[in-house]
Amino acid sequence: MKKLVLSKTLCFALMTVSLSSWSQAMEPPVQQWNELLLEAIRNDLARPNVHARNLHHFSSGQYALQLLTEGQDGTLADGNVMWPSIPGSIGTWIADTDEYRDMMATYAYRFIALRYAAAPGWSETVAALNAAFVSTTGTTPNVLLNSSAAAAFGFDIANAINEAYLNDGANQINDYANTCYVPANDPLDVTEEGPCDFSLNDPNRWQPLSFGGSFVDQAGNETFEDVVPFSGANWGNVTPFALQNSDVSFLNRDGCVYPVYFDPGPPKLLGEADGSLYNWQTGFALVARWQTQLNVDDAVVVDISPRSVGNLNADPTFPDHLYRQFEGGDIGPGHAFNPITGEPYEAEMVYRGDFTRVLAEFWADGPDSETPPGHWFTILNDATSHPDFDWRWNGRGEPMEHGAWLARAYRLLGGTMHDAAIAAWSIKGYYDFVRPISAIRYMLAKGQCTDPAMGNFDSEGIPLIENVFEIIEAGDPILNSQPEALGMVKVHQWVPNPQTGIPSFEWRTGCSWWPYQRPTFVTPPFAGYVSGHSTFSRAAAEVLAYATGSEYFPGGLGTYEVEANNFLAFESGPTESFTLQWATYRDAADQCALSRIWGGIHPPMDDIRGRMIGSVVAERAIAAYEEDAIDDGNDTAPDATCPGDLDANGTVGTNDLLLLLTAFGEECDLG
């Protein structure tokens, strides 16, 4: 790990800035500009690995500037950063809240311009930046730069950070292009129904998609290219925040060397015997089975409240012990009580088809999304807006000024998301594993693998599942228009309709199964194994629990309102309004991981190993943050608390007892 320390040229005797004059009702500058960066991400292509890197670098600079305002030895960026000297009398302007505001504004404006000026939605981003800049500072960037030493310093810091990381392995200069990767399979044309002579050169490897010369990603950004390349195939080469040299293995494939972090070993390949959901055919078939649960016509109603969902406190080795294969979801028993209020959670009954469709879209890379790493910054910002949010770092000590707390949280979360991207994408690049759209179509083209005595049998075919994959028999309505389909496999699937915008669930022949995604997007442009969503979300949940000092959302409940017929972007829905709810950050992360199976993007083998890697990434990041904080005289590492203080609020009381009762009977990891 390259330790992040301040350049000694900034070891001045700084005057501590008092920010008490800022209204606590106002967003601190660090949050205001963090939200502008998230807007820039929404207006760019859906490249989670790239955005995680930008969030890390941006948050590092914000943290450095924040420390300067606190009179501390400021620069927290890679040791290679050549920091500009501070102009003028530092004691005069660094302690002034207006100058602090201007410094943060010019830093943010310049950094976002450096990283996002080539984005397809840059015109929308720069309009938002200009409006925010004028509203915040009362003038334009050029005018302020020529009149304020503090603003000029912020501008120079953005340039220094961008310059320092140009050679970090991301290949930013060449728009993050892969340096050593060639796809194993020819592109799949998704502009037409898939023919049943569909085949793959290697069914275990990722297949690029062809969009007929115009690709519109989930953020609504159009690029005029036919085949969308693998985004980040060589991302294991990128310099991490806290990952260690001992975490990486150097593996060779096709003449390329791939650094692979926390190598989970290969996924189960087609033809390898495995009785669990890790099995290639069984796992991908589960994706199609769960897709049928997006259909509200089945009238299945489920409780989506924390009393029935969440509280999954273990990562089983085998996915069969995690998922409810037939009902959907996982085996989490829910929470008996809200430990903050002491009251039971109230049930919320909704149609399963509404719930699963909303999850698939809410946690997706879009539309208009900050992508998974940015999504967790949004979740953090929403949590801090709760009136019961505890502004003590790690739930201990004295409440912090809001900007100071957020700068530290952004620093830690940004570094964690960056490392989660490096770890997950290093595995994606090397193992280059196939996505469901290709795997399911491949099996459908082969036939069925369940019964050798039946027709259309092939050992590499699709498993027959009632109401999902079935053989077309005499009398089937499909034969009225397709008499040649007798004996073929049919699939009950979601069918998009780009012309009318009104999808449906239908029995179909052929090899045209679709994931539940925008038809112009279909599947993210990179390999599946391991799930980036699972890795990002588990890592983020662990970090937010650490930073806030509680695994629970403020008040014991995180919520998101979903309006009927005004949420889903590529079809009408949901049919009724409801509220997404989570008791803990990990509950939200686990739900995010499940959503990718319902959305047709990942099989189980991609999910569980991603979650486990996310936990280790968070552990590394927290340890690195604590080390940096101590070295820079900013020791916010938690002290030991009294025994029994389970909610870490400094006292042992009723809430601690409720937490103990909620966890009663759980197995403990004794190392």
C-alpha positions in Angstrom: 0.0 0.0 0.0 1.2 3.5 -0.8 0.8 5.4 2.4 -1.2 8.7 2.1 0.6 11.4 3.9 1.0 15.1 3.7 3.9 16.7 1.9 6.2 18.2 4.5 6.1 21.5 2.6 2.7 22.1 4.2 3.9 21.6 7.8 3.0 25.2 8.8 1.6 26.4 12.0 -2.0 26.7 10.9 -4.7 28.7 12.6 -7.7 26.6 13.4 -10.8 27.7 11.6 -14.0 28.0 13.5 -16.9 27.0 11.4 -19.5 27.7 14.0 -20.8 30.5 11.9 -22.1 28.1 9.4 -25.7 27.2 9.9 -26.1 23.5 10.8 -29.2 23.6 8.5 -27.0 24.4 5.5 -25.1 21.7 3.6 -21.4 21.9 4.4 -19.3 22.7 1.4 -17.8 19.2 1.3 -21.3 17.8 1.0 -22.5 20.3 -1.5 -19.7 19.6 -3.9 -19.8 15.8 -3.3 -23.4 16.0 -4.5 -22.2 17.9 -7.6 -19.7 15.2 -8.3 -22.5 12.6 -8.0 -24.4 14.6 -10.6 -21.4 14.5 -12.9 -21.3 10.7 -12.6 -25.0 10.5 -13.5 -24.3 12.4 -16.7 -21.4 10.2 -17.7 -21.2 6.6 -19.0 -22.0 3.9 -16.5 -18.4 2.9 -15.6 -18.4 2.0 -11.9 -14.7 1.3 -11.7 -13.8 4.7 -13.2 -16.3 6.6 -10.9 -15.0 4.8 -7.8 -11.5 6.0 -8.6 -12.8 9.6 -9.1 -14.7 9.5 -5.9 -11.6 8.3 -4.0 -9.3 11.0 -5.5 -11.9 13.8 -5.1 -12.6 12.8 -1.4 -8.9 12.7 -0.6 -8.5 16.3 -1.8 -11.6 17.4 0.2 -10.3 15.7 3.3 -6.9 17.4 2.8 -8.4 20.8 2.5 -10.7 20.2 5.5 -7.7 19.3 7.7 -6.0 22.5 6.7 -9.0 24.4 8.0 -8.6 22.6 11.3 -5.0 23.6 11.7 -3.7 20.1 11.0 -1.0 18.9 8.7 -3.2 18.8 5.7 -2.4 16.9 2.5 -3.9 13.5 2.4 -3.0 12.2 -1.0 -0.6 9.8 -2.5 3.0 10.5 -1.6 3.8 11.2 -5.3 1.5 14.3 -5.2 3.6 17.5 -5.6 1.5 19.9 -3.6 1.7 23.6 -4.5 2.9 26.0 -1.8 0.3 28.0 0.1 0.3 31.6 -1.1 0.1 34.7 1.1 -0.5 34.6 4.8 -2.0 31.3 5.6 -3.2 32.4 9.0 -5.2 35.2 7.4 -7.3 33.3 4.9 -7.4 29.7 6.0 -9.3 30.7 9.1 -11.9 32.6 7.2 -15.1 30.8 6.4 -15.6 32.6 3.1 -12.1 31.7 2.0 -12.7 28.1 3.1 -15.9 28.1 1.0 -14.1 29.5 -2.0 -11.1 27.1 -1.8 -13.5 24.1 -1.7 -15.6 25.5 -4.6 -12.7 26.0 -7.0 -11.1 22.7 -6.0 -14.3 20.9 -6.7 -15.1 22.8 -9.9 -11.7 22.2 -11.4 -11.5 18.5 -10.4 -14.9 17.7 -11.9 -14.0 19.5 -15.1 -10.7 17.6 -15.3 -12.4 14.2 -15.0 -15.8 14.7 -16.6 -15.4 17.3 -19.4 -15.5 14.5 -22.0 -18.7 12.9 -20.6 -21.7 12.7 -22.9 -23.7 14.7 -20.5 -21.1 17.4 -19.7 -23.4 20.2 -20.8 -25.8 19.3 -18.0 -23.0 18.9 -15.5 -21.3 22.2 -16.3 -24.6 24.1 -16.1 -25.2 22.6 -12.6 -21.6 23.5 -11.6 -21.9 27.1 -12.8 -25.2 27.5 -11.0 -23.8 26.1 -7.8 -20.6 28.1 -8.0 -22.4 31.4 -8.4 -24.9 30.6 -5.8 -22.2 29.6 -3.3 -19.5 32.2 -3.9 -21.5 35.1 -5.6 -19.3 35.1 -8.6 -17.8 33.0 -11.5 -14.8 30.7 -11.3 -12.6 33.0 -13.5 -13.3 36.1 -11.4 -12.7 34.3 -8.1 -9.5 32.8 -9.3 -8.1 36.2 -10.1 -9.1 37.7 -6.8 -8.7 35.0 -4.1 -5.5 33.3 -3.1 -7.5 30.6 -1.4 -9.5 29.9 -4.5 -6.3 29.7 -6.6 -4.9 27.2 -4.0 -8.0 25.0 -4.3 -7.6 25.1 -8.1 -4.0 24.1 -7.9 -4.8 21.2 -5.5 -7.2 19.8 -8.1 -4.5 20.0 -10.8 -2.0 18.3 -8.5 -4.2 15.4 -7.6 -5.2 14.8 -11.2 -1.6 14.9 -12.4 -0.4 12.6 -9.6 -2.6 9.7 -10.6 -2.2 9.9 -14.4 0.2 6.9 -14.1 -1.6 4.9 -11.5 -2.5 2.1 -13.9 -6.0 3.2 -14.9 -4.8 4.5 -18.3 -6.8 7.8 -17.8 -4.9 9.5 -20.6 -6.3 7.0 -23.1 -9.9 7.1 -21.7 -9.2 4.1 -19.5 -8.8 1.7 -22.5 -7.7 -1.8 -21.8 -4.0 -2.4 -22.3 -4.0 -6.2 -22.7 -7.3 -7.9 -23.4 -9.1 -9.6 -26.3 -12.7 -11.0 -25.9 -12.9 -14.8 -26.4 -16.4 -14.6 -28.0 -17.8 -12.8 -31.0 -20.4 -10.1 -30.2 -24.0 -10.9 -29.6 -26.4 -8.8 -31.7 -29.1 -7.7 -29.3 -31.0 -5.6 -31.9 -32.9 -8.7 -33.1 -34.4 -11.9 -31.7 -31.7 -14.4 -31.0 -31.7 -17.4 -33.4 -31.6 -20.9 -32.1 -28.3 -21.6 -33.8 -26.8 -19.3 -31.2 -23.3 -20.5 -30.0 -20.3 -19.3 -28.1 -16.6 -20.0 -28.9 -16.2 -20.5 -25.1 -19.4 -20.6 -23.0 -17.4 -19.9 -19.9 -16.2 -16.5 -21.1 -17.7 -13.1 -21.4 -19.4 -12.1 -24.6 -19.5 -8.5 -25.8 -22.8 -7.1 -27.1 -23.5 -5.4 -30.4 -26.1 -2.6 -30.5 -26.2 -1.8 -34.2 -24.2 1.4 -34.1 -25.9 3.2 -31.2 -25.5 2.3 -27.6 -27.7 4.1 -25.0 -26.5 3.2 -21.5 -28.6 3.2 -18.4 -27.9 6.8 -17.7 -29.5 7.6 -21.0 -26.2 8.6 -22.6 -25.9 7.6 -26.3 -22.6 6.7 -27.8 -22.3 5.8 -31.5 -20.5 2.6 -31.4 -21.6 -0.9 -32.4 -19.7 -3.2 -29.9 -19.2 -1.8 -26.4 -15.8 -3.0 -25.1 -15.0 -4.5 -21.7 -14.7 -1.6 -19.2 -11.7 -2.1 -16.9 -10.4 -5.5 -17.9 -7.0 -4.6 -16.6 -8.2 -2.6 -13.5 -6.1 -4.8 -11.2 -3.1 -2.7 -12.3 -4.6 0.4 -10.6 -2.8 1.8 -7.5 -5.1 1.0 -4.5 -5.9 2.9 -1.3 -5.4 0.2 1.3 -5.0 -3.2 -0.4 -1.8 -4.9 0.5 0.9 -6.6 -1.7 0.1 -9.8 0.1 -3.5 -9.6 -1.2 -2.6 -9.9 -4.8 -1.7 -12.8 -7.1 -0.2 -12.4 -10.6 -2.0 -14.7 -13.0 -1.4 -15.2 -16.7 -3.9 -15.6 -19.5 -3.7 -15.2 -23.3 -0.3 -13.5 -23.0 -1.5 -11.0 -20.4 -0.5 -10.7 -16.7 -3.5 -10.0 -14.4 -3.0 -8.8 -10.8 -5.9 -10.5 -9.0 -6.8 -9.4 -5.5 -8.2 -11.9 -2.9 -8.3 -14.6 -5.7 -11.5 -16.6 -5.0 -10.5 -19.3 -7.5 -12.4 -19.9 -10.7 -16.2 -20.1 -10.9 -17.7 -23.5 -11.7 -17.4 -24.0 -15.4 -19.9 -25.7 -17.8 -19.7 -29.4 -17.4 -18.0 -29.4 -13.9 -20.0 -31.5 -11.5 -21.4 -29.6 -8.6 -24.6 -30.3 -6.7 -25.1 -26.7 -5.5 -26.3 -23.4 -7.0 -22.6 -22.9 -8.0 -23.3 -25.3 -10.8 -23.1 -23.5 -14.1 -26.5 -24.7 -15.5 -28.4 -24.7 -12.2 -27.1 -21.2 -11.2 -28.0 -19.5 -14.5 -31.3 -21.3 -14.7 -32.1 -19.8 -11.2 -31.7 -16.3 -12.8 -34.5 -17.1 -15.3 -36.6 -18.6 -12.5 -36.3 -15.5 -10.4 -37.2 -13.3 -13.3 -40.7 -14.8 -13.4 -41.1 -13.3 -9.9 -41.2 -9.9 -11.4 -44.6 -10.6 -12.8 -47.4 -8.9 -10.7 -50.0 -11.1 -12.4 -49.1 -14.0 -10.0 -50.7 -11.8 -7.2 -48.1 -13.0 -4.7 -47.9 -10.6 -1.7 -44.8 -10.4 0.5 -43.8 -8.4 3.7 -40.8 -6.2 2.7 -40.4 -4.6 6.2 -37.4 -5.3 8.5 -39.6 -7.5 10.6 -39.4 -10.1 7.7 -36.4 -9.1 5.6 -32.7 -8.8 6.6 -30.6 -9.7 9.6 -28.6 -12.2 7.6 -25.6 -12.6 9.8 -23.5 -15.2 8.0 -22.0 -15.8 4.6 -22.6 -19.5 3.9 -20.0 -21.4 1.9 -22.7 -22.9 -0.3 -25.4 -20.6 -1.8 -28.1 -23.3 -1.3 -28.0 -22.3 2.4 -28.5 -18.6 1.6 -31.2 -18.2 -1.0 -34.9 -19.1 -0.9 -34.7 -20.7 -4.3 -38.4 -21.0 -5.0 -39.8 -17.9 -3.2 -36.9 -15.6 -4.0 -34.7 -13.6 -1.6 -32.6 -15.0 1.2 -33.0 -16.7 4.5 -32.6 -13.6 6.6 -35.2 -13.9 9.5 -35.7 -10.2 9.9 -35.5 -8.2 13.1 -37.8 -8.7 16.1 -37.4 -5.1 17.4 -36.1 -1.7 16.3 -33.3 -1.4 18.8 -33.4 2.4 18.7 -37.2 2.8 19.5 -37.7 -0.5 21.3 -40.8 -1.1 19.2 -41.5 -3.9 16.7 -41.2 -3.1 13.0 -44.5 -2.7 11.2 -45.3 -5.1 8.4 -45.5 -3.7 4.8 -47.3 -6.0 2.4 -46.7 -5.4 -1.3 -46.9 -7.4 -4.5 -43.8 -9.4 -5.0 -43.7 -8.4 -8.7 -43.7 -4.7 -7.8 -41.1 -5.1 -5.1 -38.6 -7.1 -7.3 -39.0 -4.9 -10.3 -38.3 -1.8 -8.1 -35.3 -3.5 -6.5 -33.8 -4.4 -9.9 -34.0 -0.8 -11.0 -33.3 0.9 -7.7 -29.9 -0.8 -7.3 -29.0 -1.0 -11.0 -26.3 1.1 -12.6 -29.0 3.5 -13.8 -31.0 5.0 -15.2 -29.7 8.4 -14.0 -27.6 6.6 -11.4 -24.5 7.4 -9.6 -23.5 3.7 -10.2 -23.0 1.5 -7.1 -20.0 3.4 -5.5 -21.8 6.7 -5.9 -25.1 5.2 -4.7 -23.5 4.6 -1.4 -22.4 8.2 -1.1 -26.1 9.1 -1.7 -27.2 6.7 1.0 -24.6 8.3 3.4 -25.8 11.8 2.6 -29.4 10.8 3.2 -28.5 9.1 6.5 -26.8 12.3 7.7 -30.0 14.3 6.9 -31.9 12.3 9.5 -32.7 14.4 12.7 -31.4 11.6 14.9 -28.1 11.2 13.1 -25.2 11.0 15.5 -22.3 13.3 14.5 -19.8 11.6 16.7 -17.1 9.7 14.7 -17.7 6.0 15.2 -20.4 6.9 17.7 -17.8 8.0 20.3 -16.4 11.2 21.8 -17.9 14.6 21.2 -20.1 15.5 18.2 -18.1 16.9 15.3 -18.7 19.8 13.1 -20.7 18.4 10.2 -18.3 19.3 7.5 -15.4 17.7 9.4 -17.3 14.5 10.0 -18.4 14.3 6.4 -14.9 14.9 5.0 -13.6 12.0 7.1 -16.5 9.7 6.0 -16.1 10.6 2.3 -12.4 10.0 2.6 -12.9 6.5 4.0 -15.9 5.6 1.8 -14.1 6.8 -1.3 -11.0 4.8 -0.6 -13.1 1.7 0.1 -15.1 2.0 -3.1 -11.9 2.5 -5.0 -10.4 -0.7 -3.6 -13.7 -2.6 -4.0 -13.5 -1.7 -7.7 -9.9 -2.8 -8.0 -10.6 -6.1 -6.2 -13.7 -7.0 -8.1 -12.5 -5.8 -11.5 -9.2 -7.6 -11.1 -11.2 -10.9 -10.8 -13.6 -9.9 -13.6 -10.7 -9.2 -16.0 -8.8 -12.5 -15.3 -11.7 -15.0 -15.1 -13.7 -13.1 -17.8 -16.9 -15.0 -16.8 -20.0 -15.2 -19.0 -23.2 -13.2 -18.2 -26.7 -14.7 -17.9 -27.9 -13.3 -21.3 -25.3 -15.4 -23.1 -25.4 -18.4 -20.8 -29.2 -18.8 -20.9 -29.4 -18.3 -24.6 -26.6 -20.9 -25.1 -28.4 -23.5 -23.1 -31.7 -22.8 -24.9 -30.0 -23.3 -28.2 -28.7 -26.7 -27.0 -32.0 -28.0 -25.7 -32.9 -29.6 -22.3 -30.5 -31.4 -20.0 -33.0 -32.9 -17.5 -34.2 -36.1 -19.1 -32.2 -38.1 -21.7 -35.4 -40.1 -22.5 -37.1 -37.0 -23.7 -36.5 -35.3 -27.1 -34.3 -32.3 -27.6 -31.8 -33.6 -24.9 -28.3 -32.2 -24.7 -26.0 -32.4 -21.7 -25.2 -28.7 -22.0 -28.9 -27.7 -22.3 -31.2 -25.9 -19.9 -32.7 -27.7 -16.8 -36.5 -28.1 -17.1 -38.3 -26.1 -14.4 -42.1 -26.0 -14.2 -43.6 -22.7 -15.3 -40.1 -21.5 -16.4 -38.5 -23.9 -18.9 -40.9 -26.5 -20.4 -41.1 -28.8 -23.5 -43.6 -27.7 -26.1 -46.1 -30.6 -26.4 -49.0 -31.3 -28.7 -51.8 -28.8 -28.1 -49.6 -26.0 -27.0 -50.9 -22.6 -28.3 -47.4 -21.8 -29.6 -47.9 -24.5 -32.3 -50.7 -22.5 -33.9 -48.1 -20.1 -35.3 -45.0 -22.2 -35.0 -45.8 -25.8 -35.8 -42.1 -26.6 -36.2 -41.6 -25.9 -32.4 -43.0 -29.2 -31.3 -40.6 -30.8 -28.8 -38.5 -27.6 -28.4 -37.9 -25.8 -25.1 -40.0 -22.8 -24.3 -39.3 -20.2 -21.6 -41.6 -18.0 -19.6 -39.9 -14.6 -19.7 -40.1 -10.9 -19.6 -40.4 -9.5 -23.1 -39.4 -5.8 -23.7 -41.2 -3.8 -26.3 -39.1 -0.8 -27.4 -41.8 0.3 -29.8 -44.7 0.6 -27.4 -42.8 0.7 -24.1 -45.2 -1.8 -22.6 -43.4 -5.1 -21.8 -45.1 -8.4 -21.0 -44.5 -11.8 -19.6 -44.9 -14.5 -22.3 -44.0 -18.0 -23.3 -41.4 -17.8 -26.0 -39.5 -20.2 -28.2 -36.1 -19.6 -29.6 -33.1 -18.2 -27.9 -34.1 -14.6 -27.1 -34.2 -14.5 -23.3 -33.6 -11.0 -21.9 -32.6 -9.7 -18.5 -34.8 -7.1 -16.9 -32.9 -4.1 -18.1 -33.3 -1.3 -20.6 -33.3 -2.8 -24.1 -30.6 -0.4 -25.2 -28.4 -1.5 -22.3 -29.2 -5.1 -21.7 -26.1 -6.0 -19.6 -23.1 -4.1 -18.2 -20.1 -4.1 -20.5 -17.8 -6.2 -18.4 -17.6 -9.8 -17.1 -19.9 -11.1 -14.3 -17.7 -12.9 -11.8 -17.5 -11.5 -9.2 -20.5 -9.2 -8.7 -19.4 -5.6 -8.4 -22.7 -4.7 -6.7 -22.1 -7.3 -4.1 -18.5 -6.2 -3.5 -19.2 -2.5 -3.4 -22.3 -2.8 -1.2 -20.9 -5.1 1.4 -17.8 -3.0 1.7 -19.8 0.2 1.9 -22.1 -1.2 4.6 -19.2 -2.2 6.8 -17.6 1.2 6.5 -20.8 3.1 7.2 -21.4 1.0 10.3 -17.9 1.8 11.4 -18.0 5.6 10.7 -21.5 6.0 12.4 -20.8 3.7 15.2 -23.9 1.7 14.6 -24.9 -1.0 12.1 -28.4 0.5 12.1 -29.7 3.4 10.0 -30.5 6.5 12.1 -33.7 5.8 14.1 -33.3 2.1 13.2 -34.8 2.5 9.8 -33.7 3.6 6.4 -36.4 4.3 3.8 -36.9 5.3 0.2 -40.4 6.2 -1.1 -41.5 4.6 -4.3 -44.5 6.2 -6.2 -47.0 4.1 -8.1 -46.5 4.3 -11.9 -43.8 6.9 -11.5 -40.6 4.9 -10.7 -39.8 2.3 -13.3 -38.0 3.9 -16.3 -38.6 1.3 -19.0 -42.1 0.2 -18.2 -45.1 1.4 -16.2 -44.9 0.7 -12.5 -45.0 -0.2 -9.8 -48.8 -0.8 -9.6 -48.9 0.7 -6.0 -46.8 3.1 -3.9 -44.7 1.7 -1.1 -41.6 2.3 0.9 -38.3 0.4 0.6 -37.0 -0.2 4.1 -33.9 -1.4 5.8 -32.9 -1.7 9.4 -29.2 -1.9 8.9 -26.7 -0.9 6.3 -25.9 -4.6 5.7 -29.5 -5.3 5.1 -29.5 -2.8 2.3 -26.3 -4.2 0.9 -27.6 -7.8 0.9 -30.8 -6.5 -0.8 -28.6 -4.9 -3.5 -26.8 -8.2 -4.1 -30.1 -10.0 -4.5 -31.5 -7.4 -6.9 -28.9 -8.4 -9.5 -30.2 -11.9 -9.6 -33.8 -10.7 -10.1 -32.5 -8.2 -12.7 -30.9 -11.0 -14.7 -27.4 -9.8 -14.3 -25.7 -12.3 -12.0 -26.0 -16.0 -10.9 -25.4 -17.0 -7.3 -21.7 -17.8 -7.9 -21.0 -14.2 -8.7 -22.8 -12.9 -5.6 -21.6 -14.7 -2.5 -17.9 -14.4 -3.2 -18.3 -10.7 -4.0 -19.9 -10.1 -0.6 -17.0 -11.9 1.2 -14.4 -9.9 -0.7 -16.2 -6.7 0.1 -15.9 -7.5 3.8 -12.1 -7.9 3.6 -11.8 -4.7 1.5 -13.6 -2.8 4.2 -11.4 -4.2 6.9 -8.3 -3.1 5.0 -9.7 0.4 4.4 -10.7 1.0 8.0 -7.3 -0.1 9.3 -5.6 2.2 6.8 -7.8 5.1 7.7 -7.1 4.7 11.4 -3.4 4.5 10.7 -3.5 7.7 8.7 -5.6 9.5 11.3 -3.1 8.7 14.0 -0.1 9.7 12.0 -1.7 13.0 11.1 -2.6 13.9 14.6 -6.2 13.3 13.9 -6.8 10.3 16.1 -10.5 9.4 15.6 -9.9 5.7 16.2 -12.4 4.3 18.7 -11.5 3.7 22.3 -12.6 0.6 24.2 -16.1 1.0 25.7 -17.6 -0.6 28.8 -18.7 -4.2 28.5 -22.3 -4.6 27.4 -22.4 -1.3 25.5 -23.6 -3.0 22.3 -24.8 0.1 20.6 -21.7 2.0 21.5 -23.5 5.0 22.9 -21.5 5.2 26.1 -24.1 3.6 28.4 -25.5 0.2 29.0 -29.3 0.3 28.8 -32.4 -1.1 27.2 -31.3 -0.8 23.7 -28.3 -3.0 24.4 -30.6 -5.6 25.8 -32.8 -5.5 22.7 -29.7 -5.9 20.5 -28.6 -8.9 22.6 -32.1 -10.5 22.3 -32.2 -9.9 18.6 -28.9 -11.7 18.1 -29.7 -14.5 20.5 -29.0 -17.9 19.1 -26.7 -16.7 16.3 -23.4 -18.6 15.7 -20.3 -16.6 16.5 -17.1 -16.6 14.5 -14.4 -17.6 17.0 -11.7 -17.3 14.5 
